């Protein structure tokens, strides 16, 4: 039985990866800053280790006996004044060093679609700098590059529930986001396969305006969409950067995503429309 360490198991994708690994017969060890957040995954996680990837001393033996490491670690909401560089880059470097010491066979990492063309964005630069470290590590590896998660698209549903969706620009650019369960299949396939770089998106290619319309339709509410000019968003990012560089970095990332086509090879079967319908009664 192969043993896999999952870093990021408390996140949206990590939870699905844990379940997919278990369904395929792997022994799953998860690391978590707050192990109690994994209580709902009892039965899917065989071992839980309390550790923080930004504190390398807590990672000393987490990879002992492990064959494959999977990491979807990344920071969204800022905690303890940590930056993208601290977590997305250095935290994963700390985990990679622990994997190398333990003789781990393979390291699976989730980065960003089209990352090499987005290095001007701090969040992407941190991801891709780690990818460079991974390539040079000597460990077999695979890098997953998803277009975006259904959980990200949930922001459209939240806005629709409040009565209005705001788009950056006209909303004509396209994206094919992917459900966590479908992406988890690709992640575990990558652990078992030979591909080094995997671009991946969901089955439905939609414009951002179509996604907003789907959100309203799932709620049975009238469609009310406001387009925010790109120049206005750039001013907001610049102003936010004065007070909160982390938040400004996230704003810049989402502005770039919503004003670019983000379409990767399609996979999976779960539709965004069905996801919105399932989520309409959630807070």
C-alpha positions as CSV (number, residue, x, y, z in Angstrom):
1,X,0.0,0.0,0.0
2,X,1.4,3.4,-1.0
3,X,1.5,6.1,1.6
4,X,0.7,9.7,0.6
5,X,1.2,12.8,2.7
6,X,-1.4,15.5,1.9
7,X,-0.6,19.1,2.7
8,X,-3.7,21.3,2.3
9,X,-6.2,18.7,3.4
10,X,-8.3,21.3,5.2
11,X,-8.8,23.3,1.9
12,X,-11.3,23.0,-0.8
13,X,-9.2,20.8,-3.2
14,X,-7.3,18.9,-0.5
15,X,-10.5,17.4,1.0
16,X,-11.4,15.9,-2.4
17,X,-7.9,14.6,-2.9
18,X,-7.9,12.8,0.5
19,X,-11.2,11.1,-0.5
20,X,-10.0,10.1,-4.0
21,X,-6.7,8.7,-2.6
22,X,-8.6,6.7,0.0
23,X,-11.0,5.4,-2.7
24,X,-8.0,4.1,-4.6
25,X,-6.6,2.3,-1.6
26,X,-3.8,4.6,-0.5
27,X,-2.8,5.1,3.1
28,X,-3.3,8.9,3.7
29,X,-1.4,11.0,6.2
30,X,-2.5,14.6,6.5
31,X,-0.8,17.6,8.1
32,X,-2.8,20.4,9.5
33,X,-2.3,23.5,11.5
34,X,-5.6,22.8,13.2
35,X,-6.2,19.0,13.1
36,X,-9.8,19.4,14.4
37,X,-10.7,20.9,11.0
38,X,-10.2,17.3,9.6
39,X,-12.8,15.7,11.9
40,X,-15.3,15.4,9.1
41,X,-12.7,13.3,7.1
42,X,-12.4,10.6,9.7
43,X,-12.3,7.3,7.8
44,X,-10.6,8.9,4.8
45,X,-7.5,10.1,6.7
46,X,-5.4,7.3,8.4
47,X,-3.0,9.6,10.2
48,X,-3.1,13.3,11.2
49,X,0.0,15.2,12.1
50,X,-0.1,18.7,13.6
51,X,2.4,20.8,11.7
52,X,2.8,24.2,10.0
53,X,4.8,24.4,6.8
54,X,6.0,27.9,7.7
55,X,7.7,26.3,10.7
56,X,10.2,23.8,9.4
57,X,11.0,22.3,12.8
58,X,7.4,20.9,12.9
59,X,8.1,19.1,9.6
60,X,11.1,17.2,10.8
61,X,9.5,13.7,10.5
62,X,6.2,14.3,8.7
63,X,7.5,12.5,5.5
64,X,9.0,9.5,7.1
65,X,7.7,6.4,5.4
66,X,5.9,8.4,2.7
67,X,6.0,7.5,-1.0
68,X,4.2,10.6,-2.5
69,X,3.7,14.1,-1.2
70,X,0.7,16.1,-2.4
71,X,0.6,19.9,-1.8
72,X,-2.2,22.3,-2.6
73,X,-0.9,24.7,0.1
74,X,-1.5,28.4,-0.6
75,X,-2.6,31.4,1.3
76,X,-5.7,33.4,0.6
77,X,-6.9,35.0,3.8
78,X,-3.8,36.6,5.4
79,X,-2.9,35.1,8.8
80,X,-0.2,36.1,11.2
81,X,1.1,38.7,8.7
82,X,2.3,35.9,6.4
83,X,2.8,36.7,2.7
84,X,2.5,34.7,-0.5
85,X,6.2,34.4,-0.4
86,X,6.2,33.0,3.2
87,X,3.5,30.3,2.4
88,X,3.2,29.5,-1.3
89,X,6.9,29.6,-1.8
90,X,8.9,29.1,1.4
91,X,6.3,26.9,3.1
92,X,6.4,24.5,0.2
93,X,10.2,24.6,0.0
94,X,10.2,23.6,3.7
95,X,8.0,20.6,2.8
96,X,10.1,19.7,-0.2
97,X,13.2,19.7,2.0
98,X,11.5,17.3,4.4
99,X,10.4,15.1,1.5
100,X,14.0,15.0,0.2
101,X,15.4,14.0,3.6
102,X,12.8,11.2,3.9
103,X,13.5,9.8,0.4
104,X,10.0,10.5,-0.9
105,X,9.6,9.2,-4.4
106,X,7.3,11.8,-5.9
107,X,5.9,15.3,-5.2
108,X,2.6,16.6,-6.6
109,X,2.0,20.3,-6.6
110,X,-0.9,22.5,-7.6
111,X,0.1,25.8,-9.2
112,X,-1.8,28.2,-11.5
113,X,-2.9,27.9,-15.1
114,X,-0.8,30.0,-17.5
115,X,1.5,30.8,-14.6
116,X,4.6,31.5,-16.6
117,X,2.8,34.4,-18.3
118,X,1.6,35.9,-14.9
119,X,4.8,36.3,-13.0
120,X,4.1,40.0,-12.5
121,X,1.4,38.9,-9.9
122,X,2.9,38.2,-6.5
123,X,0.7,35.1,-5.8
124,X,1.7,33.5,-9.1
125,X,5.4,34.4,-8.8
126,X,5.5,32.6,-5.4
127,X,3.9,29.5,-6.9
128,X,6.1,29.4,-9.9
129,X,9.3,30.1,-8.0
130,X,8.5,26.9,-6.0
131,X,7.9,25.0,-9.2
132,X,11.4,26.0,-10.2
133,X,12.7,24.6,-6.9
134,X,10.7,21.4,-7.4
135,X,12.1,20.9,-10.9
136,X,15.6,21.2,-9.6
137,X,15.1,19.0,-6.6
138,X,15.9,15.6,-8.1
139,X,12.5,14.2,-7.0
140,X,10.1,12.9,-9.5
141,X,7.2,15.4,-9.7
142,X,4.0,16.6,-11.4
143,X,2.6,20.1,-11.5
144,X,-1.1,20.6,-11.9
145,X,-2.3,23.9,-13.4
146,X,-6.1,24.2,-12.9
147,X,-8.0,27.2,-14.4
148,X,-10.0,27.8,-11.2
149,X,-12.2,26.0,-8.7
150,X,-15.9,25.9,-8.4
151,X,-15.4,27.3,-4.9
152,X,-14.0,30.5,-6.5
153,X,-17.1,30.7,-8.7
154,X,-19.2,30.6,-5.5
155,X,-18.5,34.3,-5.1
156,X,-20.9,34.9,-8.0
157,X,-23.6,33.0,-6.2
158,X,-23.0,35.0,-3.0
159,X,-23.3,38.3,-4.9
160,X,-26.4,37.0,-6.7
161,X,-28.1,36.2,-3.4
162,X,-27.5,39.9,-2.4
163,X,-29.2,40.9,-5.6
164,X,-26.4,42.1,-7.9
165,X,-23.3,40.6,-9.5
166,X,-20.3,42.9,-10.2
167,X,-18.0,42.0,-13.1
168,X,-14.6,43.4,-13.9
169,X,-14.9,44.6,-17.5
170,X,-17.7,43.4,-19.8
171,X,-17.4,39.8,-18.7
172,X,-16.9,38.5,-22.2
173,X,-13.7,36.5,-21.3
174,X,-14.0,32.8,-21.0
175,X,-13.1,30.2,-18.3
176,X,-13.7,26.6,-17.6
177,X,-13.5,26.1,-13.9
178,X,-13.4,22.7,-12.4
179,X,-15.1,20.9,-9.4
180,X,-12.7,19.8,-6.7
181,X,-13.8,16.1,-7.0
182,X,-13.0,16.1,-10.8
183,X,-9.7,17.9,-10.2
184,X,-8.8,15.4,-7.5
185,X,-9.1,12.6,-10.0
186,X,-6.6,14.3,-12.2
187,X,-4.3,14.9,-9.2
188,X,-4.2,11.3,-8.2
189,X,-3.8,10.2,-11.9
190,X,-0.7,12.5,-11.9
191,X,0.7,10.7,-8.9
192,X,0.4,7.5,-10.8
193,X,1.4,8.7,-14.2
194,X,4.4,10.2,-16.1
195,X,3.3,13.7,-17.0
196,X,5.3,16.5,-15.4
197,X,2.9,19.4,-16.3
198,X,-0.9,19.1,-16.5
199,X,-3.1,21.9,-17.6
200,X,-6.7,21.1,-16.6
201,X,-10.2,22.7,-16.6
202,X,-13.8,21.6,-16.2
203,X,-16.2,20.4,-18.9
204,X,-18.1,23.8,-19.4
205,X,-16.5,26.8,-21.1
206,X,-18.4,29.9,-20.1
207,X,-18.0,33.7,-20.1
208,X,-17.9,35.4,-16.8
209,X,-21.2,37.0,-17.7
210,X,-22.7,33.6,-18.4
211,X,-21.5,32.5,-15.0
212,X,-23.3,35.5,-13.4
213,X,-26.5,34.7,-15.3
214,X,-26.3,31.0,-14.1
215,X,-26.0,32.2,-10.5
216,X,-29.2,34.2,-10.8
217,X,-31.0,31.5,-12.7
218,X,-30.2,28.9,-10.0
219,X,-31.8,31.2,-7.5
220,X,-34.8,32.1,-9.6
221,X,-33.9,35.8,-9.3
222,X,-33.9,38.6,-11.9
223,X,-30.5,39.1,-13.5
224,X,-28.8,42.3,-12.3
225,X,-25.2,42.7,-13.5
226,X,-23.0,45.7,-13.2
227,X,-19.7,46.0,-15.1
228,X,-16.9,47.7,-13.2
229,X,-14.4,49.4,-15.6
230,X,-11.0,47.9,-15.6
231,X,-9.4,51.4,-15.0
232,X,-11.5,51.7,-11.8
233,X,-10.4,48.3,-10.6
234,X,-6.8,49.2,-11.2
235,X,-7.2,52.4,-9.1
236,X,-8.8,50.2,-6.3
237,X,-5.8,47.8,-6.4
238,X,-3.4,50.7,-6.2
239,X,-5.2,52.3,-3.3
240,X,-5.5,48.9,-1.5
241,X,-1.8,48.3,-1.9
242,X,-1.0,51.3,0.3
243,X,-2.8,49.6,3.3
244,X,-2.8,45.9,2.6
245,X,-0.4,44.4,0.0
246,X,-1.8,40.9,0.5
247,X,-5.4,42.0,-0.4
248,X,-4.1,44.1,-3.3
249,X,-2.3,41.0,-4.6
250,X,-5.5,39.0,-4.6
251,X,-7.4,41.8,-6.2
252,X,-4.8,42.0,-9.0
253,X,-5.0,38.3,-9.5
254,X,-8.8,38.2,-9.9
255,X,-8.8,41.3,-12.1
256,X,-6.3,39.6,-14.4
257,X,-8.3,36.3,-14.4
258,X,-11.6,38.0,-15.2
259,X,-10.1,40.1,-18.1
260,X,-8.3,37.1,-19.7
261,X,-9.4,33.8,-21.3
262,X,-8.6,31.0,-18.9
263,X,-9.4,27.9,-20.8
264,X,-7.6,24.6,-20.4
265,X,-8.2,21.0,-21.7
266,X,-11.5,19.9,-20.4
267,X,-12.1,17.0,-18.0
268,X,-14.7,15.8,-15.5
269,X,-18.5,15.7,-15.7
270,X,-19.7,18.1,-12.9
271,X,-21.4,21.2,-14.2
272,X,-21.2,24.7,-12.7
273,X,-25.0,25.0,-13.1
274,X,-25.6,21.9,-11.0
275,X,-23.1,23.2,-8.4
276,X,-25.0,26.5,-8.1
277,X,-28.3,24.7,-7.8
278,X,-26.8,22.6,-5.0
279,X,-25.4,25.6,-3.2
280,X,-28.4,27.9,-3.4
281,X,-29.7,27.1,0.0
282,X,-26.3,27.5,1.7
283,X,-25.5,30.7,3.6
